[in-house]
């Protein structure tokens, strides 16, 4: 285990591609990350020489202390670091194992659903297109369906996953430039073709699994709500879209255990829910907290408290999703 760590972190044969070199640029603007890096880099040596272990623990304690002093700043720096290291080292090459396929899938999914939460991440608009192509190719090579190979992105669909990222990217660019407005119109046209998005990967004569259809319908509706926020000239559909989405979520909850995949669309659709459905949204969050990811579910609940307190009967509270100060407090 220690040798594998050293090979990945300190390997001198990789000439700039080992993690030690790739991480150097991240430490200077972020002291907690630098302290954490020193502590981790010294781990193999500390195991061989227990007398120096306490020195590395000092750096670990300092990293932990500084991170808790400024959690948001530290979190953002670590996210940027993950993007720089992971995207350069894995997402543009073909995965060679099942483990690498799942790593790539996790990276793509987390990048997509968290794009709305980090307006300053600095990723390009087409950032996920290449990784999604690599993931799709790797899934086909395995001889299994996309849903079986990639249980998260396969269930959502690659096109909807890309739409989640791109719409979030545009939200963070508001007010939109003429060039960005063209992008928004293109995405709106794509969302109009709901059958193509929901039935992706399924032939005309094949029945799409009910659970997959429900999940994709949720993401489709959440994406449509974001387009309404991006284009005020559209008819006000926020409450209507939210009502349809929450109805689907209620069906999912009634059929069994909630899924982690529900959290992102629940956050978007719940923010625009009319007053009559808010208690139902809170009940869903309560169930999710008792099942998994209590931290994330708690952040979504606080988002609801903000959007609902600023809302009227027309679902206008969802427009707080355009406020970076609000969305930056949520992390999936």
C-alpha positions as CSV (number, residue, x, y, z in Angstrom):
1,X,0.0,0.0,0.0
2,X,2.8,2.4,1.0
3,X,4.7,1.6,-2.2
4,X,1.7,2.3,-4.3
5,X,1.2,5.6,-2.6
6,X,4.9,6.5,-3.3
7,X,4.6,5.4,-6.9
8,X,1.6,7.7,-7.5
9,X,2.8,10.7,-5.4
10,X,6.6,10.8,-5.8
11,X,7.4,8.7,-8.9
12,X,10.4,10.4,-10.5
13,X,9.9,8.6,-13.8
14,X,6.7,10.4,-14.7
15,X,8.4,13.8,-15.1
16,X,5.8,16.3,-14.0
17,X,2.9,13.9,-14.1
18,X,3.2,12.6,-10.5
19,X,0.8,14.1,-8.0
20,X,3.5,15.9,-6.1
21,X,4.4,18.1,-9.0
22,X,0.9,18.6,-10.2
23,X,-0.2,19.8,-6.7
24,X,2.5,22.4,-6.3
25,X,0.5,25.2,-8.0
26,X,-2.4,24.5,-5.6
27,X,-0.6,25.0,-2.3
28,X,0.6,28.6,-2.6
29,X,-2.9,30.3,-2.6
30,X,-4.2,27.8,-0.1
31,X,-2.2,27.3,3.1
32,X,-4.5,24.6,4.6
33,X,-4.1,22.5,1.4
34,X,-0.3,23.0,1.6
35,X,-0.2,21.8,5.2
36,X,-2.4,18.8,4.3
37,X,-0.1,18.0,1.3
38,X,3.0,18.1,3.5
39,X,1.4,15.8,6.0
40,X,0.3,13.3,3.3
41,X,3.6,13.4,1.4
42,X,5.5,12.5,4.5
43,X,3.3,9.6,5.4
44,X,5.6,6.8,3.9
45,X,8.7,8.2,5.6
46,X,6.8,8.7,8.9
47,X,5.9,5.0,9.0
48,X,9.5,4.0,8.5
49,X,10.8,6.4,11.1
50,X,8.3,6.9,13.9
51,X,10.5,9.6,15.5
52,X,9.5,12.1,12.8
53,X,5.8,11.2,12.9
54,X,5.0,14.0,15.3
55,X,6.4,16.6,12.9
56,X,4.0,15.6,10.2
57,X,1.1,15.5,12.6
58,X,1.8,19.2,13.3
59,X,1.1,20.0,9.7
60,X,-2.0,17.8,9.7
61,X,-3.4,19.6,12.8
62,X,-2.6,23.0,11.2
63,X,-4.4,21.9,8.0
64,X,-7.5,20.8,9.9
65,X,-7.5,24.0,12.1
66,X,-7.1,26.4,9.2
67,X,-9.7,24.5,7.1
68,X,-12.3,24.7,9.8
69,X,-11.5,28.4,10.3
70,X,-12.5,29.0,6.7
71,X,-14.4,26.0,5.5
72,X,-15.8,27.6,2.3
73,X,-12.5,28.8,1.0
74,X,-10.8,25.5,1.7
75,X,-13.6,23.6,0.1
76,X,-13.4,25.6,-3.1
77,X,-9.6,25.3,-3.3
78,X,-9.8,21.5,-2.9
79,X,-12.5,21.3,-5.6
80,X,-10.4,23.2,-8.0
81,X,-7.4,21.0,-7.1
82,X,-9.5,17.9,-7.9
83,X,-10.5,19.3,-11.2
84,X,-6.9,20.2,-12.2
85,X,-5.4,16.8,-11.2
86,X,-8.2,14.5,-12.2
87,X,-9.2,16.0,-15.5
88,X,-5.5,16.1,-16.7
89,X,-4.6,12.6,-15.5
90,X,-7.7,10.5,-16.2
91,X,-10.7,12.0,-18.0
92,X,-9.0,12.3,-21.4
93,X,-7.7,8.8,-21.5
94,X,-9.5,5.5,-21.9
95,X,-10.2,3.8,-18.5
96,X,-8.3,0.6,-18.3
97,X,-10.4,-1.0,-15.5
98,X,-13.8,-1.1,-14.0
99,X,-12.5,1.0,-11.1
100,X,-11.3,3.7,-13.5
101,X,-14.7,3.7,-15.2
102,X,-16.5,4.3,-11.9
103,X,-13.9,7.0,-11.0
104,X,-14.6,8.8,-14.2
105,X,-18.3,8.5,-13.8
106,X,-18.1,9.9,-10.3
107,X,-16.0,12.8,-11.5
108,X,-18.4,13.7,-14.3
109,X,-21.5,13.4,-12.1
110,X,-20.1,15.5,-9.2
111,X,-18.8,18.1,-11.7
112,X,-22.3,18.4,-13.3
113,X,-24.4,18.6,-10.2
114,X,-22.0,21.0,-8.4
115,X,-21.5,23.4,-11.3
116,X,-24.4,25.5,-10.1
117,X,-22.8,25.8,-6.6
118,X,-19.4,27.2,-7.7
119,X,-19.6,30.2,-9.9
120,X,-15.8,30.7,-9.9
121,X,-14.7,27.2,-10.8
122,X,-13.4,28.4,-14.2
123,X,-14.3,25.4,-16.2
124,X,-15.1,25.8,-19.9
125,X,-18.7,25.4,-21.3
126,X,-17.8,22.2,-23.2
127,X,-15.8,20.7,-20.2
128,X,-17.7,17.5,-19.9
129,X,-18.2,16.6,-23.6
130,X,-14.9,14.8,-24.0
131,X,-15.1,12.8,-20.6
132,X,-18.7,11.8,-21.5
133,X,-17.6,10.4,-24.8
134,X,-14.8,8.5,-23.2
135,X,-17.2,7.1,-20.5
136,X,-19.7,6.1,-23.2
137,X,-17.0,4.3,-25.2
138,X,-15.7,2.5,-22.1
139,X,-19.2,1.4,-21.2
140,X,-19.7,-0.1,-24.6
141,X,-16.4,-1.9,-24.5
142,X,-17.5,-3.7,-21.3
143,X,-20.3,-5.4,-23.3
144,X,-22.9,-4.2,-20.7
145,X,-25.5,-1.5,-20.9
146,X,-24.7,2.1,-19.9
147,X,-27.0,1.7,-16.8
148,X,-25.2,-1.4,-15.7
149,X,-21.7,0.0,-16.3
150,X,-22.4,3.4,-14.9
151,X,-25.3,3.4,-12.4
152,X,-25.4,7.1,-12.0
153,X,-24.8,8.7,-15.4
154,X,-26.4,5.7,-17.1
155,X,-29.6,6.3,-15.1
156,X,-29.6,10.1,-15.9
157,X,-28.4,9.8,-19.5
158,X,-25.2,11.4,-20.9
159,X,-27.2,14.1,-22.7
160,X,-29.1,15.2,-19.6
161,X,-25.9,15.1,-17.6
162,X,-24.3,17.5,-20.0
163,X,-27.3,19.7,-20.0
164,X,-27.2,19.9,-16.2
165,X,-23.6,21.2,-16.4
166,X,-24.2,23.6,-19.3
167,X,-27.3,25.2,-17.9
168,X,-25.6,25.6,-14.5
169,X,-22.7,27.2,-16.4
170,X,-25.0,29.7,-18.0
171,X,-26.8,30.5,-14.7
172,X,-23.4,31.5,-13.3
173,X,-22.8,33.8,-16.3
174,X,-26.0,35.8,-15.9
175,X,-26.7,38.3,-17.3
176,X,-26.1,36.5,-20.5
177,X,-24.0,37.9,-23.3
178,X,-25.3,37.6,-26.9
179,X,-23.1,34.5,-27.4
180,X,-24.3,32.9,-24.2
181,X,-27.9,33.6,-25.2
182,X,-27.3,31.6,-28.4
183,X,-26.1,28.7,-26.2
184,X,-29.2,29.0,-24.0
185,X,-31.5,28.9,-27.0
186,X,-29.8,25.8,-28.3
187,X,-30.2,24.0,-24.9
188,X,-33.9,25.0,-24.8
189,X,-34.4,23.4,-28.2
190,X,-32.7,20.2,-27.0
191,X,-35.0,20.1,-23.9
192,X,-38.0,20.4,-26.1
193,X,-37.2,16.9,-27.5
194,X,-38.0,15.1,-24.3
195,X,-38.5,11.7,-25.9
196,X,-34.9,11.7,-27.2
197,X,-33.5,12.7,-23.8
198,X,-35.5,10.2,-21.8
199,X,-35.1,7.3,-24.2
200,X,-31.4,7.7,-24.8
201,X,-29.7,4.3,-25.2
202,X,-33.0,2.5,-25.7
203,X,-34.3,1.3,-29.1
204,X,-37.8,2.1,-30.2
205,X,-38.9,-1.5,-29.6
206,X,-37.3,-1.7,-26.1
207,X,-39.1,-0.7,-22.9
208,X,-37.1,1.7,-20.8
209,X,-37.1,0.7,-17.1
210,X,-39.6,2.6,-15.1
211,X,-37.0,3.8,-12.5
212,X,-34.8,5.2,-15.3
213,X,-37.7,6.9,-16.9
214,X,-38.7,8.5,-13.6
215,X,-35.1,9.7,-12.8
216,X,-34.6,11.2,-16.3
217,X,-38.0,12.9,-16.1
218,X,-36.9,14.6,-12.9
219,X,-33.7,15.8,-14.4
220,X,-35.5,17.0,-17.5
221,X,-38.0,19.0,-15.5
222,X,-35.2,20.5,-13.3
223,X,-33.3,21.6,-16.4
224,X,-36.5,23.1,-17.8
225,X,-36.9,25.2,-14.7
226,X,-33.4,26.5,-15.1
227,X,-34.2,27.6,-18.6
228,X,-37.2,29.5,-17.3
229,X,-34.8,31.3,-15.0
230,X,-32.4,32.0,-17.8
231,X,-35.1,33.4,-20.1
232,X,-37.6,35.7,-18.3
233,X,-39.4,36.3,-21.6
234,X,-40.8,32.7,-21.4
235,X,-44.2,32.3,-19.7
236,X,-43.9,31.8,-16.0
237,X,-43.9,28.1,-15.6
238,X,-41.9,27.7,-12.4
239,X,-44.7,26.5,-10.2
240,X,-46.1,24.2,-12.9
241,X,-42.8,22.5,-13.6
242,X,-42.1,22.1,-9.8
243,X,-45.5,20.6,-9.2
244,X,-45.0,18.0,-11.9
245,X,-41.5,17.1,-10.6
246,X,-42.6,16.8,-7.0
247,X,-45.4,14.5,-8.1
248,X,-42.9,12.2,-9.7
249,X,-40.7,12.3,-6.6
250,X,-43.7,11.4,-4.5
251,X,-44.3,8.3,-6.6
252,X,-40.6,7.3,-6.2
253,X,-40.8,7.7,-2.5
254,X,-44.0,5.7,-2.4
255,X,-42.4,2.8,-4.3
256,X,-39.5,2.3,-2.0
257,X,-36.3,3.8,-0.6
258,X,-35.3,7.3,-2.0
259,X,-32.2,7.5,-4.2
260,X,-29.3,9.8,-3.9
261,X,-29.8,10.8,-7.5
262,X,-33.0,12.6,-6.4
263,X,-31.2,15.3,-4.4
264,X,-30.1,17.6,-7.2
265,X,-33.5,17.8,-9.0
266,X,-35.2,18.0,-5.6
267,X,-33.1,21.1,-4.7
268,X,-34.0,22.8,-8.0
269,X,-37.7,21.8,-8.2
270,X,-38.3,22.2,-4.5
271,X,-37.0,25.8,-4.6
272,X,-39.9,26.7,-7.0
273,X,-42.6,24.6,-5.3
274,X,-45.9,26.3,-4.5
275,X,-46.9,26.7,-0.9
276,X,-49.2,23.7,-1.0
277,X,-46.3,21.3,-1.8
278,X,-43.7,22.6,0.6
279,X,-44.6,20.4,3.5
280,X,-44.3,17.4,1.1
281,X,-40.8,18.6,0.1
282,X,-39.7,18.9,3.7
283,X,-41.0,15.4,4.4
284,X,-38.9,14.1,1.5
285,X,-35.8,15.8,2.9
286,X,-36.5,14.3,6.3
287,X,-36.7,10.8,4.8
288,X,-33.5,11.4,2.9
289,X,-31.7,12.6,6.0
290,X,-32.6,9.4,7.7
291,X,-31.5,7.3,4.8
292,X,-28.2,8.8,3.5
293,X,-26.1,12.0,3.0
294,X,-27.5,14.0,6.0
295,X,-25.1,16.8,5.3
296,X,-26.2,17.4,1.7
297,X,-29.9,17.0,2.6
298,X,-29.5,19.5,5.4
299,X,-27.9,22.0,3.0
300,X,-30.9,21.5,0.6
301,X,-33.3,22.1,3.4
302,X,-31.5,25.4,4.2
303,X,-31.8,26.3,0.6
304,X,-35.5,25.7,0.7
305,X,-35.8,28.0,3.8
306,X,-34.2,30.8,1.9
307,X,-36.1,30.4,-1.3
308,X,-39.4,29.9,0.3
309,X,-39.0,32.9,2.6
310,X,-38.5,35.1,-0.4
311,X,-41.4,33.5,-2.3
312,X,-44.9,34.4,-3.3
313,X,-47.6,32.0,-4.6
314,X,-46.0,32.0,-8.1
315,X,-42.8,30.1,-7.3
316,X,-40.6,33.2,-7.6
317,X,-38.4,32.0,-4.8
318,X,-36.6,29.8,-7.3
319,X,-35.1,32.9,-8.8
320,X,-32.8,33.0,-5.8
321,X,-31.0,30.2,-7.7
322,X,-29.5,33.0,-9.8
323,X,-27.9,34.4,-6.6
324,X,-24.4,33.0,-6.2
325,X,-24.4,33.9,-2.5
326,X,-27.3,31.5,-2.1
327,X,-26.2,28.6,-4.4
328,X,-22.6,28.6,-3.1
329,X,-23.9,27.3,0.2
330,X,-25.1,24.1,-1.3
331,X,-22.8,21.2,-2.2
332,X,-23.8,17.8,-3.5
